[in-house]
Amino acid sequence: MRPVAFFTAAATLFSAILAQDTQGVSNYSPGDPLVNIKNTSPTETHVYKVEGNGDNPSTAYGAGAGSLPMATVLPGQTVQFQVGEGFIGAFTGDSGTGTRFEVNFRGDSPGDYKTWYNSDMQFGMSNTTLGPAQGDKQINGDDSLAGEQDCLAKANSAWGSVDEATQHQLLDTGYLEGSTGDNGALTAVHMDKQADGSVVEFFQNVAQMNSYVDPGSVAGKPTGRTSAAANEFSWSVTTKELTITGY
């Protein structure tokens, strides 16, 4: 089974007051599904939009609910988010405008358990990763870390391989900022559902972001890895404990 598809200073302070080291269901038992949310920033509070699948069972967090209270993680804090048995849902960085991580803790079948998860940048991109808490490999042996620790650095690593005319075209979209030419460099990158096809092509196929970059307004015009991205960027592991790390 595959996964289902900043505040004002005052609001941030209020959220920080509410932040707890443990969030989620109250009936958690060791071995139940768990999503650790780690904030490595020494100064920034990270806020995640949390969503639950409409058919989540009563054992799962926010059973049957769609939009749920935000998850707030203070600088240097790690929150243990106890999602409960049978949880399917999503955690999206930057209060819902960053990288979105979908998780599915229902497995495949008894005796053949898999935790499915994926990363997509449909709503935006943030410096955030998701993977097994202990660094386990995927079931097929591949690396299991979804997302990007530094989206700008990843984009810059590919910028020099793009010809200058295309660089100008990409900068004109407003989703990339920076300079062109042999010594050109990017200073900022952005993503959302309205991104032009050339932006999707660059992030997905040229920079090879370790995430599904949704086509948005250019759906139906897949190129290269984009056409298979939904399957390519679905990970599976046997552990029931995952860690989201925000940088």
FIKE-399285 format. One record per residue (C-alpha): residue in three letters; x, y, z. Coordinates in steps of 0.001 Angstrom, whole numbers. Each point is the difference from the previous one (the first is absolute). Layout:
<atoms>
<atom><aa>ala</aa><u>X</u><v>Y</v><w>Z</w></atom>
...
</atoms>
This chain:
<atoms>
<atom><aa>met</aa><u>0</u><v>0</v><w>0</w></atom>
<atom><aa>arg</aa><u>1457</u><v>3343</v><w>-1027</w></atom>
<atom><aa>pro</aa><u>-420</u><v>3164</v><w>2051</w></atom>
<atom><aa>val</aa><u>-3134</u><v>2004</v><w>-665</w></atom>
<atom><aa>ala</aa><u>617</u><v>2642</v><w>-2088</w></atom>
<atom><aa>phe</aa><u>7185</u><v>20720</v><w>11374</w></atom>
<atom><aa>phe</aa><u>-1973</u><v>1436</v><w>2512</w></atom>
<atom><aa>thr</aa><u>84</u><v>3498</v><w>1539</w></atom>
<atom><aa>ala</aa><u>2208</u><v>325</v><w>3073</w></atom>
<atom><aa>ala</aa><u>-3011</u><v>-231</v><w>2299</w></atom>
<atom><aa>ala</aa><u>-1371</u><v>-3131</v><w>-1664</w></atom>
<atom><aa>thr</aa><u>3416</u><v>-1642</v><w>35</w></atom>
<atom><aa>leu</aa><u>376</u><v>709</v><w>3694</w></atom>
<atom><aa>phe</aa><u>-3446</u><v>-1480</v><w>692</w></atom>
<atom><aa>ser</aa><u>869</u><v>-3142</v><w>-1966</w></atom>
<atom><aa>ala</aa><u>3311</u><v>-303</v><w>1801</w></atom>
<atom><aa>ile</aa><u>-1762</u><v>48</v><w>3360</w></atom>
<atom><aa>leu</aa><u>-2138</u><v>-2930</v><w>-1138</w></atom>
<atom><aa>ala</aa><u>2918</u><v>-2055</v><w>-1330</w></atom>
<atom><aa>gln</aa><u>483</u><v>-3327</v><w>1773</w></atom>
<atom><aa>asp</aa><u>2582</u><v>-2760</v><w>-269</w></atom>
<atom><aa>thr</aa><u>-2783</u><v>-2542</v><w>-606</w></atom>
<atom><aa>gln</aa><u>-3010</u><v>559</v><w>-2249</w></atom>
<atom><aa>gly</aa><u>-2631</u><v>-2195</v><w>-1645</w></atom>
<atom><aa>val</aa><u>-2075</u><v>-2849</v><w>1435</w></atom>
<atom><aa>ser</aa><u>-289</u><v>-602</v><w>3746</w></atom>
<atom><aa>asn</aa><u>-187</u><v>-3805</v><w>-283</w></atom>
<atom><aa>tyr</aa><u>3517</u><v>-455</v><w>-1382</w></atom>
<atom><aa>ser</aa><u>1881</u><v>-3212</v><w>783</w></atom>
<atom><aa>pro</aa><u>3661</u><v>-798</v><w>-793</w></atom>
<atom><aa>gly</aa><u>213</u><v>-1396</v><w>-3514</w></atom>
<atom><aa>asp</aa><u>-2948</u><v>2011</v><w>-1309</w></atom>
<atom><aa>pro</aa><u>598</u><v>2285</v><w>-3019</w></atom>
<atom><aa>leu</aa><u>2023</u><v>3074</v><w>920</w></atom>
<atom><aa>val</aa><u>1163</u><v>3075</v><w>-1926</w></atom>
<atom><aa>asn</aa><u>2818</u><v>1912</v><w>1697</w></atom>
<atom><aa>ile</aa><u>164</u><v>3641</v><w>-1073</w></atom>
<atom><aa>lys</aa><u>3454</u><v>1459</v><w>585</w></atom>
<atom><aa>asn</aa><u>854</u><v>3695</v><w>-249</w></atom>
<atom><aa>thr</aa><u>3753</u><v>525</v><w>-419</w></atom>
<atom><aa>ser</aa><u>-273</u><v>3789</v><w>-270</w></atom>
<atom><aa>pro</aa><u>1340</u><v>1861</v><w>3053</w></atom>
<atom><aa>thr</aa><u>-2294</u><v>2981</v><w>-571</w></atom>
<atom><aa>glu</aa><u>-3032</u><v>-839</v><w>-2174</w></atom>
<atom><aa>thr</aa><u>-3257</u><v>-1617</v><w>1131</w></atom>
<atom><aa>his</aa><u>-1229</u><v>-2532</v><w>-2574</w></atom>
<atom><aa>val</aa><u>-3731</u><v>-436</v><w>-555</w></atom>
<atom><aa>tyr</aa><u>-1508</u><v>-2905</v><w>-1963</w></atom>
<atom><aa>lys</aa><u>-3468</u><v>-296</v><w>-1455</w></atom>
<atom><aa>val</aa><u>-1379</u><v>-3401</v><w>1035</w></atom>
<atom><aa>glu</aa><u>-2647</u><v>-1882</v><w>-1992</w></atom>
<atom><aa>gly</aa><u>-1709</u><v>-3325</v><w>606</w></atom>
<atom><aa>asn</aa><u>-1710</u><v>-2263</v><w>-2517</w></atom>
<atom><aa>gly</aa><u>-3780</u><v>6</v><w>151</w></atom>
<atom><aa>asp</aa><u>-154</u><v>-3771</v><w>587</w></atom>
<atom><aa>asn</aa><u>2550</u><v>-99</v><w>2836</w></atom>
<atom><aa>pro</aa><u>-1099</u><v>-2477</v><w>2703</w></atom>
<atom><aa>ser</aa><u>-817</u><v>963</v><w>3570</w></atom>
<atom><aa>thr</aa><u>3503</u><v>-1082</v><w>1072</w></atom>
<atom><aa>ala</aa><u>1618</u><v>2701</v><w>-2169</w></atom>
<atom><aa>tyr</aa><u>600</u><v>3650</v><w>797</w></atom>
<atom><aa>gly</aa><u>-2881</u><v>2229</v><w>-1057</w></atom>
<atom><aa>ala</aa><u>-2027</u><v>-3034</v><w>-1104</w></atom>
<atom><aa>gly</aa><u>-2150</u><v>901</v><w>-2985</w></atom>
<atom><aa>ala</aa><u>1154</u><v>3622</v><w>10</w></atom>
<atom><aa>gly</aa><u>1567</u><v>1906</v><w>-2835</w></atom>
<atom><aa>ser</aa><u>1752</u><v>3155</v><w>1183</w></atom>
<atom><aa>leu</aa><u>1429</u><v>-332</v><w>3529</w></atom>
<atom><aa>pro</aa><u>1738</u><v>2377</v><w>2422</w></atom>
<atom><aa>met</aa><u>3440</u><v>1146</v><w>-1113</w></atom>
<atom><aa>ala</aa><u>3054</u><v>-1764</v><w>1459</w></atom>
<atom><aa>thr</aa><u>2380</u><v>2530</v><w>1527</w></atom>
<atom><aa>val</aa><u>3655</u><v>-877</v><w>615</w></atom>
<atom><aa>leu</aa><u>2192</u><v>2482</v><w>1868</w></atom>
<atom><aa>pro</aa><u>3655</u><v>723</v><w>-855</w></atom>
<atom><aa>gly</aa><u>2109</u><v>-3047</v><w>869</w></atom>
<atom><aa>gln</aa><u>-3061</u><v>-2015</v><w>1026</w></atom>
<atom><aa>thr</aa><u>-1027</u><v>-3499</v><w>-1095</w></atom>
<atom><aa>val</aa><u>-3701</u><v>-817</v><w>242</w></atom>
<atom><aa>gln</aa><u>-1187</u><v>-3597</v><w>143</w></atom>
<atom><aa>phe</aa><u>-3202</u><v>102</v><w>-2061</w></atom>
<atom><aa>gln</aa><u>-1954</u><v>-3122</v><w>898</w></atom>
<atom><aa>val</aa><u>-2177</u><v>-553</v><w>-3076</w></atom>
<atom><aa>gly</aa><u>-1581</u><v>-3283</v><w>1139</w></atom>
<atom><aa>glu</aa><u>-727</u><v>-3279</v><w>-1751</w></atom>
<atom><aa>gly</aa><u>-1392</u><v>275</v><w>-3538</w></atom>
<atom><aa>phe</aa><u>924</u><v>3652</v><w>-511</w></atom>
<atom><aa>ile</aa><u>158</u><v>1382</v><w>-3521</w></atom>
<atom><aa>gly</aa><u>670</u><v>3705</v><w>-312</w></atom>
<atom><aa>ala</aa><u>2448</u><v>2762</v><w>-791</w></atom>
<atom><aa>phe</aa><u>2360</u><v>2470</v><w>1637</w></atom>
<atom><aa>thr</aa><u>768</u><v>3157</v><w>-1995</w></atom>
<atom><aa>gly</aa><u>2764</u><v>2398</v><w>1008</w></atom>
<atom><aa>asp</aa><u>-220</u><v>3780</v><w>291</w></atom>
<atom><aa>ser</aa><u>-3580</u><v>-176</v><w>1282</w></atom>
<atom><aa>gly</aa><u>-1134</u><v>-1708</v><w>-3196</w></atom>
<atom><aa>thr</aa><u>2095</u><v>1893</v><w>-2563</w></atom>
<atom><aa>gly</aa><u>3121</u><v>-2205</v><w>37</w></atom>
<atom><aa>thr</aa><u>905</u><v>-3572</v><w>-897</w></atom>
<atom><aa>arg</aa><u>-2861</u><v>-2432</v><w>658</w></atom>
<atom><aa>phe</aa><u>667</u><v>-3463</v><w>1430</w></atom>
<atom><aa>glu</aa><u>-2734</u><v>-2625</v><w>-317</w></atom>
<atom><aa>val</aa><u>150</u><v>-3027</v><w>2303</w></atom>
<atom><aa>asn</aa><u>-1945</u><v>-3275</v><w>-27</w></atom>
<atom><aa>phe</aa><u>260</u><v>-2292</v><w>3025</w></atom>
<atom><aa>arg</aa><u>-2553</u><v>-2585</v><w>-1115</w></atom>
<atom><aa>gly</aa><u>2544</u><v>-2343</v><w>-1561</w></atom>
<atom><aa>asp</aa><u>-778</u><v>-2436</v><w>-2800</w></atom>
<atom><aa>ser</aa><u>-1164</u><v>-3150</v><w>1727</w></atom>
<atom><aa>pro</aa><u>548</u><v>-1912</v><w>3281</w></atom>
<atom><aa>gly</aa><u>3483</u><v>-1483</v><w>33</w></atom>
<atom><aa>asp</aa><u>1176</u><v>2280</v><w>-2812</w></atom>
<atom><aa>tyr</aa><u>-42</u><v>3406</v><w>1663</w></atom>
<atom><aa>lys</aa><u>1154</u><v>3122</v><w>-1826</w></atom>
<atom><aa>thr</aa><u>-104</u><v>3650</v><w>1001</w></atom>
<atom><aa>trp</aa><u>-504</u><v>2087</v><w>-3131</w></atom>
<atom><aa>tyr</aa><u>967</u><v>3657</v><w>-246</w></atom>
<atom><aa>asn</aa><u>788</u><v>2590</v><w>-2598</w></atom>
<atom><aa>ser</aa><u>1163</u><v>3561</v><w>-463</w></atom>
<atom><aa>asp</aa><u>-1462</u><v>2559</v><w>-2365</w></atom>
<atom><aa>met</aa><u>512</u><v>3671</v><w>-697</w></atom>
<atom><aa>gln</aa><u>-3427</u><v>716</v><w>-1426</w></atom>
<atom><aa>phe</aa><u>-753</u><v>2758</v><w>2505</w></atom>
<atom><aa>gly</aa><u>3546</u><v>1237</v><w>490</w></atom>
<atom><aa>met</aa><u>3467</u><v>-1091</v><w>1024</w></atom>
<atom><aa>ser</aa><u>1688</u><v>134</v><w>3371</w></atom>
<atom><aa>asn</aa><u>3304</u><v>-1256</v><w>1343</w></atom>
<atom><aa>thr</aa><u>-1489</u><v>-3121</v><w>1542</w></atom>
<atom><aa>thr</aa><u>561</u><v>-3762</v><w>-281</w></atom>
<atom><aa>leu</aa><u>-1873</u><v>-3154</v><w>1018</w></atom>
<atom><aa>gly</aa><u>1331</u><v>-3491</v><w>586</w></atom>
<atom><aa>pro</aa><u>222</u><v>-2905</v><w>2458</w></atom>
<atom><aa>ala</aa><u>1075</u><v>1054</v><w>3490</w></atom>
<atom><aa>gln</aa><u>2943</u><v>-2422</v><w>-31</w></atom>
<atom><aa>gly</aa><u>1030</u><v>644</v><w>-3602</w></atom>
<atom><aa>asp</aa><u>-1219</u><v>-3381</v><w>-1280</w></atom>
<atom><aa>lys</aa><u>146</u><v>-565</v><w>-3745</w></atom>
<atom><aa>gln</aa><u>-3115</u><v>-329</v><w>-2139</w></atom>
<atom><aa>ile</aa><u>-1404</u><v>-3479</v><w>-507</w></atom>
<atom><aa>asn</aa><u>1645</u><v>-73</v><w>-3444</w></atom>
<atom><aa>gly</aa><u>3341</u><v>1026</v><w>1528</w></atom>
<atom><aa>asp</aa><u>56</u><v>3597</v><w>-1246</w></atom>
<atom><aa>asp</aa><u>639</u><v>3025</v><w>2189</w></atom>
<atom><aa>ser</aa><u>-3070</u><v>956</v><w>1973</w></atom>
<atom><aa>leu</aa><u>302</u><v>3756</v><w>583</w></atom>
<atom><aa>ala</aa><u>-2729</u><v>1996</v><w>-1746</w></atom>
<atom><aa>gly</aa><u>129</u><v>3759</v><w>-520</w></atom>
<atom><aa>glu</aa><u>2937</u><v>2394</v><w>-2</w></atom>
<atom><aa>gln</aa><u>2136</u><v>1388</v><w>2811</w></atom>
<atom><aa>asp</aa><u>862</u><v>3074</v><w>-2097</w></atom>
<atom><aa>cys</aa><u>-2232</u><v>650</v><w>-3024</w></atom>
<atom><aa>leu</aa><u>1967</u><v>3048</v><w>-1130</w></atom>
<atom><aa>ala</aa><u>3326</u><v>-1853</v><w>81</w></atom>
<atom><aa>lys</aa><u>-1511</u><v>-2902</v><w>-1963</w></atom>
<atom><aa>ala</aa><u>-1323</u><v>2399</v><w>-2656</w></atom>
<atom><aa>asn</aa><u>3326</u><v>1867</v><w>-161</w></atom>
<atom><aa>ser</aa><u>1876</u><v>-3243</v><w>-582</w></atom>
<atom><aa>ala</aa><u>-1852</u><v>-318</v><w>-3324</w></atom>
<atom><aa>trp</aa><u>-200</u><v>3681</v><w>-986</w></atom>
<atom><aa>gly</aa><u>3323</u><v>-14</v><w>-1860</w></atom>
<atom><aa>ser</aa><u>-1179</u><v>-2833</v><w>-2260</w></atom>
<atom><aa>val</aa><u>-2809</u><v>2168</v><w>-1406</w></atom>
<atom><aa>asp</aa><u>717</u><v>2200</v><w>-3016</w></atom>
<atom><aa>glu</aa><u>-252</u><v>3748</v><w>524</w></atom>
<atom><aa>ala</aa><u>-3139</u><v>446</v><w>-2091</w></atom>
<atom><aa>thr</aa><u>-1827</u><v>-2583</v><w>2115</w></atom>
<atom><aa>gln</aa><u>1354</u><v>1598</v><w>3152</w></atom>
<atom><aa>his</aa><u>-1586</u><v>3297</v><w>-1051</w></atom>
<atom><aa>gln</aa><u>-3280</u><v>-1776</v><w>-755</w></atom>
<atom><aa>leu</aa><u>-50</u><v>-1650</v><w>3408</w></atom>
<atom><aa>leu</aa><u>787</u><v>3232</v><w>1833</w></atom>
<atom><aa>asp</aa><u>-2795</u><v>1733</v><w>-1906</w></atom>
<atom><aa>thr</aa><u>-2538</u><v>-2381</v><w>1555</w></atom>
<atom><aa>gly</aa><u>721</u><v>1416</v><w>3459</w></atom>
<atom><aa>tyr</aa><u>385</u><v>-3468</v><w>1514</w></atom>
<atom><aa>leu</aa><u>3776</u><v>256</v><w>-124</w></atom>
<atom><aa>glu</aa><u>2053</u><v>3060</v><w>962</w></atom>
<atom><aa>gly</aa><u>3635</u><v>686</v><w>-718</w></atom>
<atom><aa>ser</aa><u>2426</u><v>730</v><w>-2823</w></atom>
<atom><aa>thr</aa><u>906</u><v>-1600</v><w>-3314</w></atom>
<atom><aa>gly</aa><u>3168</u><v>-910</v><w>-1856</w></atom>
<atom><aa>asp</aa><u>3092</u><v>-2012</v><w>843</w></atom>
<atom><aa>asn</aa><u>285</u><v>1604</v><w>3421</w></atom>
<atom><aa>gly</aa><u>-3745</u><v>214</v><w>592</w></atom>
<atom><aa>ala</aa><u>-1622</u><v>-1346</v><w>3136</w></atom>
<atom><aa>leu</aa><u>-3445</u><v>-338</v><w>1492</w></atom>
<atom><aa>thr</aa><u>-921</u><v>1928</v><w>3127</w></atom>
<atom><aa>ala</aa><u>-3522</u><v>-1369</v><w>571</w></atom>
<atom><aa>val</aa><u>-2347</u><v>-2707</v><w>-1334</w></atom>
<atom><aa>his</aa><u>-3757</u><v>-382</v><w>295</w></atom>
<atom><aa>met</aa><u>-2692</u><v>-2476</v><w>-993</w></atom>
<atom><aa>asp</aa><u>-3811</u><v>-172</v><w>-30</w></atom>
<atom><aa>lys</aa><u>-2885</u><v>-1487</v><w>-2001</w></atom>
<atom><aa>gln</aa><u>130</u><v>2774</v><w>-2605</w></atom>
<atom><aa>ala</aa><u>3636</u><v>-547</v><w>-974</w></atom>
<atom><aa>asp</aa><u>825</u><v>4</v><w>-3706</w></atom>
<atom><aa>gly</aa><u>1009</u><v>-3252</v><w>-1664</w></atom>
<atom><aa>ser</aa><u>3557</u><v>1227</v><w>-451</w></atom>
<atom><aa>val</aa><u>280</u><v>447</v><w>3776</w></atom>
<atom><aa>val</aa><u>-1274</u><v>-3532</v><w>636</w></atom>
<atom><aa>glu</aa><u>2421</u><v>-1335</v><w>-2618</w></atom>
<atom><aa>phe</aa><u>2954</u><v>1752</v><w>1637</w></atom>
<atom><aa>phe</aa><u>-748</u><v>-1025</v><w>3582</w></atom>
<atom><aa>gln</aa><u>-1047</u><v>-3575</v><w>-816</w></atom>
<atom><aa>asn</aa><u>2237</u><v>-1040</v><w>-2853</w></atom>
<atom><aa>val</aa><u>3011</u><v>2348</v><w>-23</w></atom>
<atom><aa>ala</aa><u>533</u><v>715</v><w>3708</w></atom>
<atom><aa>gln</aa><u>-1535</u><v>-3405</v><w>846</w></atom>
<atom><aa>met</aa><u>-1667</u><v>1079</v><w>3208</w></atom>
<atom><aa>asn</aa><u>-489</u><v>-3053</v><w>2219</w></atom>
<atom><aa>ser</aa><u>-3733</u><v>591</v><w>-45</w></atom>
<atom><aa>tyr</aa><u>-2982</u><v>-75</v><w>-2326</w></atom>
<atom><aa>val</aa><u>-307</u><v>3439</v><w>-1610</w></atom>
<atom><aa>asp</aa><u>-3675</u><v>217</v><w>-929</w></atom>
<atom><aa>pro</aa><u>-749</u><v>1211</v><w>-3549</w></atom>
<atom><aa>gly</aa><u>-2797</u><v>2278</v><w>1253</w></atom>
<atom><aa>ser</aa><u>-1223</u><v>2104</v><w>-2914</w></atom>
<atom><aa>val</aa><u>1897</u><v>-2113</v><w>-2550</w></atom>
<atom><aa>ala</aa><u>-1582</u><v>-3331</v><w>936</w></atom>
<atom><aa>gly</aa><u>-194</u><v>-2248</v><w>-3040</w></atom>
<atom><aa>lys</aa><u>3357</u><v>1142</v><w>-1348</w></atom>
<atom><aa>pro</aa><u>2430</u><v>-2370</v><w>1735</w></atom>
<atom><aa>thr</aa><u>3660</u><v>31</v><w>-929</w></atom>
<atom><aa>gly</aa><u>2691</u><v>-2461</v><w>1021</w></atom>
<atom><aa>arg</aa><u>-179</u><v>-1040</v><w>3651</w></atom>
<atom><aa>thr</aa><u>-3080</u><v>2169</v><w>548</w></atom>
<atom><aa>ser</aa><u>-2195</u><v>-2554</v><w>-1766</w></atom>
<atom><aa>ala</aa><u>891</u><v>-2688</v><w>2542</w></atom>
<atom><aa>ala</aa><u>630</u><v>2237</v><w>2986</w></atom>
<atom><aa>ala</aa><u>-3015</u><v>-1036</v><w>2069</w></atom>
<atom><aa>asn</aa><u>1239</u><v>-3604</v><w>52</w></atom>
<atom><aa>glu</aa><u>3712</u><v>777</v><w>49</w></atom>
<atom><aa>phe</aa><u>-292</u><v>2174</v><w>3089</w></atom>
<atom><aa>ser</aa><u>-2008</u><v>-2428</v><w>2146</w></atom>
<atom><aa>trp</aa><u>2188</u><v>-1641</v><w>2640</w></atom>
<atom><aa>ser</aa><u>-688</u><v>-3124</v><w>2071</w></atom>
<atom><aa>val</aa><u>1690</u><v>-1266</v><w>3164</w></atom>
<atom><aa>thr</aa><u>-871</u><v>-2582</v><w>2638</w></atom>
<atom><aa>thr</aa><u>367</u><v>2285</v><w>3030</w></atom>
<atom><aa>lys</aa><u>-2983</u><v>1795</v><w>1559</w></atom>
<atom><aa>glu</aa><u>2125</u><v>2960</v><w>1114</w></atom>
<atom><aa>leu</aa><u>828</u><v>2872</v><w>-2348</w></atom>
<atom><aa>thr</aa><u>1801</u><v>3300</v><w>598</w></atom>
<atom><aa>ile</aa><u>-695</u><v>3360</v><w>-1633</w></atom>
<atom><aa>thr</aa><u>3028</u><v>2286</v><w>318</w></atom>
<atom><aa>gly</aa><u>-283</u><v>3738</v><w>-628</w></atom>
<atom><aa>tyr</aa><u>3202</u><v>1948</v><w>-594</w></atom>
</atoms>
